[in-house]
C-alpha cells in the first residue's frame, strides 16, 4: 500500500552529532508526595513552551516551576471535572490538553485560561489513555478498548463506536501520527493504522512483527519505531528491522529519543535503559530509579530526562562529574586520598578504612588491622618501585602492604612519633619519606630515622613531594626544600603570605605550591604568587592537577576550578592582571563541593586521562575532554508569575496582558519563579518597576517582591533570571500594574470640588457685594483668624506625625538591639547561652522526631585564669576573641558555635556521628596549635580541653546531655588538658 511505502521511506538523520555522555555522568533527582506531588504514579509528562512542566496523576494535574508543585483538581480554584488525569499533550500554540478517567477533556491555554468539555452522552465515560494532535490541529482521543474520538479546537466532537471484532476494541494506551498523517495505534494484538479515510489496516505481514502487545513511537528526528513486547523495530525502506531485543530484561513500557539521538526505554520492573550505537546500557545501580513500572518519559528543553513511574518522579540530568561513594562499595563517604597503582587499579583512603578497585570495577574493603572491630582512618597513600603500598593513618601509624598482600606496621614501638601521617613521598632512589606530626622520617628496611639538620621541620608535615634527589616538604610555616644534604627554608612572611602548604605540583621546570593563600610558583628560586587578588575565588587550594589538555584543575572547600595553563603562567609572570577560570560545584554533579585537604594524594590524573578527587562525599571523577559540553548553561527560558496577594489576600492571576488593579495605599506581593530545572534554588533574579525604577535591581535568590506605597499611576513590573555567572533569561516576566487613586485623588472628585468651590465663591461674592459696606471688614477679619487657626492646626498635626515616626523608629532600633543583646555574646559576637540552649532544645526535638543524631562538644580554654592574672583581662578578652575566630573558621556551615561561659564554648554539630565529631574536634585542636598570634604581640600558647558526646534516641533533656558533655570535659582537664575526651 502507498501508506506503508511512505512510512518506510528514507530514515531521517540523527538529531545531533554530539555523542551521548557516559551514563556515569548523569545525576538522578527524585520527587514524591513528600515533595508536593499529589500522587506517586506519574502517568504522563509534558512541557509547555513557557518552560513549565506538567504531570498527569490519579489525584490531579500538577505543574512544576522548579521549586514547588501546584495541583489542579476538583477542589482547586479552577475545579477540574475529575481528579484522575489520563494523559496530557501540548499543541503548536502552547496549549496544554488533558483527559481524565471519565472521558472529559480539558484545555489550559498559553494565556492562562482554562476550558473543560464534559464527555458527550454518546461517548464512553471511561479513561482517555492517549491524546494526539493531528496534522490539521484536530485532537484525537484513545479510549482503551473503545475506539477513537476526535475534537476540534472549538469543541466540535466526533465519536463512532467501533463495530464488533474491530481492532479498535482492543486498543492499548499509545498512538502516533506518521509523516503522511496516518494514525498508528497500539493494540494488544499488534499495531494497526487508520488512514485519512478512516479505514483501519493491520501492519504488513512482510514485517514479521511478533503477535501480542505492540505500539508505535515517532521520534523527534522523524524515525518511526514499533515496540512489540520487549523488542524494538525500526521502520525503514526495507520494512521492519529488529533494532533492540530486551527479552532478558522485560516488557518495554515507554520510549523516547533524546537530543543526542539515543533512545531511552522504560521497562516493567527494571528501570530505564539507554539504547544507542554503544548498545543497551543500564544506569548504575546507585542512579537507577526504584524498581517498578516506568509509565512515562520526557526530555525537557534543557536536555534533562524526566521519568514518571509508579514510585514517583525522577529526573536524569547530564553533569560533568560523577561520584564513587559508599553506595558503590566504599567503606565511608568521607574520602581522604586516592591513588592509581602501577597495575591501573584505584585505591581510596577513607575515614573508615582502605578500599581497592576490583577487576570488574567494583570497590572492596582492604583490611589492614587484625582487629575486626578497628579500621584505621586513612590519610595518605603512595606506592614505591617494588609495588609496596605505603599507607598513612590518622592515629594508627604507618602500614606497608606488599604485593603479596602481607602487611607490616610501623608505630611508636618502631620509632615513629604518635599522631597522624598526612603525606608520603617516594624518591627516585627508592627512599620512602613520611610526614608526621613531629617532622619528616625516612622508613624502609631499617628503623625510621628523622630528618635532621638546620631548618629541618619538627612540627606537623602537611605535604611531601619526592622528585629525583630532591624532597619538597610542606609545613604550617612554609616550605622546606631538601637538596642533597642541605635544607632550604622558604617562608612567606607578608600579611597575605601562606602559612600552610597543602601540596606540590611540578609543571615543566617549575614547582608549584598549593597553600592557604592560593598558589606559588618556584622557578629557579624566584617565587611568584597567584591568589584572590588575581582572581581565585578562594584562599585555600588543596591540590593542583595538570590534565592532558593544557589545563590545570584546582580543588578547594568550595568546588573545583579549571584554568588554562597559559593563563596561570601569564598571571604568575605579571603579563596578565586577572585569572579567567571555570568553577564547578554541585550543579555540575559533585555530591560535595568540599574537597579533601592535608592528605595525599587528594587528586590524581589516571592513565585514561580522567581526574579523580577525594571529597567529603565520595571520590568525584570527570573526563576533562568533556568540559566543553558543560561550560555554558543556557539561561532560564522565562520567568513565570506564581501568585499575587493584596495585603495578604490572594488575587486571581490576570489574563494575558491584562493589568493588575490595586487601590492606592495598599501592598501588593508578587511571587514568581524561573522555569529552569538545572539547579532552581540557586537561580538569581533582578527586577525593575517601569514608571518608577530607572534601572534593574538584583534580588538574589528572592522569589517574591513586595510593592508598598506606590503613588497612583501605571507601572510594569519586569523580572528576569539567570544562573550564577550566566546570562539573563531572554524573556522577562511582565506584569502591568495600575494603582487606582483614593476617592479624594480622583479627577472627577477634584473637578466636582472645583465646581463647588466656584459656586461657593460666586455666592460669597454676591453676599459681599450685597452687604459690602457693612460686613467687608468683619468678614475679612473672620477669614484671616480662621485661616491662621487652620494653618496652626495643620502644622501641629504635621509635627506630631513626624514625632511619632521618629519615636517608632527609636523603639524599633531599641527592640532590635535588645533582641540581639539577649542572644549574642557582646565580646565575641557568638551566640550566647540562651541562644545555644534554644538551638540545643530544637536539635533534641529533631532527634525525637526521627532526624539523624547530632554531636555536642564543650570546649574550655586551658589555664585561662593564668592569662588574666599574668597579662591582664584585656589580653584575656583578646584571646577569647581569637578562640571565637578559630572556631568560626573551622566548623561547617550548619554547625553552631556559642560562648556559654567565661572561657567555655560549645559546638552543636547536626547530623554528625561521634567519629566525625571527634575528627572535627581534632581539626580544631590542630588549628589551635597552628595559631601563633594568640594575644597579639604576646604570642601566647592557647590550648583547650573538650568533652564530646552524641545525642541518644529518647534523650530526656538538654540538661542531661550537657551534663554528659561536662563530665567528658572534666575528664579531659583532669587527665592532662589539651585533649578531647569522648563519652564512651
Buried (B, 14 or more C-beta within 10 A) or exposed (E): EEBBEEBBBEBBEBBEEEBBBEBBBBBBEBBBEEEBBBBBBBBBBBBBBBBBBBBBBBBBBBBBBBBBBBBBBEEBEBEBBBBBBBBBBBBEEEBBBBBBBBBBBBBBBBEBEBEBBEBBEEBBBBBBBBBBBEEEEBBBBBBBBBBBBBBEBEEEBBBEBBEEEEBBBBBBBBBBBBEBEBBBBBBBEBBBBBBEEEEBBBBBEEBEBEEEBBBBBBBEBBBBBBBBBBBBBBBBEEBBEEBBEBEEBEBBBBBBBBBBBBBBBBBBEBBBBBBBEEEBBBBBEBBBBEEBBBBBBBBBBBBBBBBBBBBBBBBBBBBBBBBBBBEBBBBBBBBBBBBBBEEEEBBBBBBBBBBBBEEEEEBEBBEBBEEEEEBBBBBBBBBBEEEBBBBBBBBBBBBBBEEEEEBEBBBEEEBBBEBBBBBBBBBEEEBBBBBBBBBBBBBBEEEBEBBEEEEBBBBBBBBBBBEEEBBBBBBBBBBBBBEEEEBEBBEBEEEEBBBBBBBBBBBEEBBBBBBBBBBBBBBEEEBBBBBEEBBBEBBBBBBBBBBEBEBBBBBBBBBBBBBBBEBBBBBBEEEBEEBEBBBBBBBBBBBBBBBBBBBBBBBBBEEEEBBBBBBBBBBBBBBBEBBEBBEEBBBBBBBBBBBBBBEEEEBEBBEEEEEBEBEBBBBBBBBBBBBBBBBBEEBBBBBBBBBEEEEBEEBEEEBBBEBEEBEBEEBBBBBBBBBEEBEBBEBBBEBBBEBBBEEEEEEEEEEEEEEEEEEEEEEEEEEEEEEEEEEEEEBEEEEEEEEEEEEEEEEEEEEEEEEEEEEEEEEEEEEEEEEEEEBBBEEBEBBBBEBBBEBBEEBBEBBEEEEEBBBBBBBBBBBBEEBBEEBEEEBBBBBBEBBBBBBEEBBBEEBBBBBBEEBBBBBBBBBBBBBBBBBBBBEBBBBBBBBEEBBEEBEBBBBBBBBBBBBBEEBEEBEEBBEBBBBBBBBBBEEEBBBBBBBE
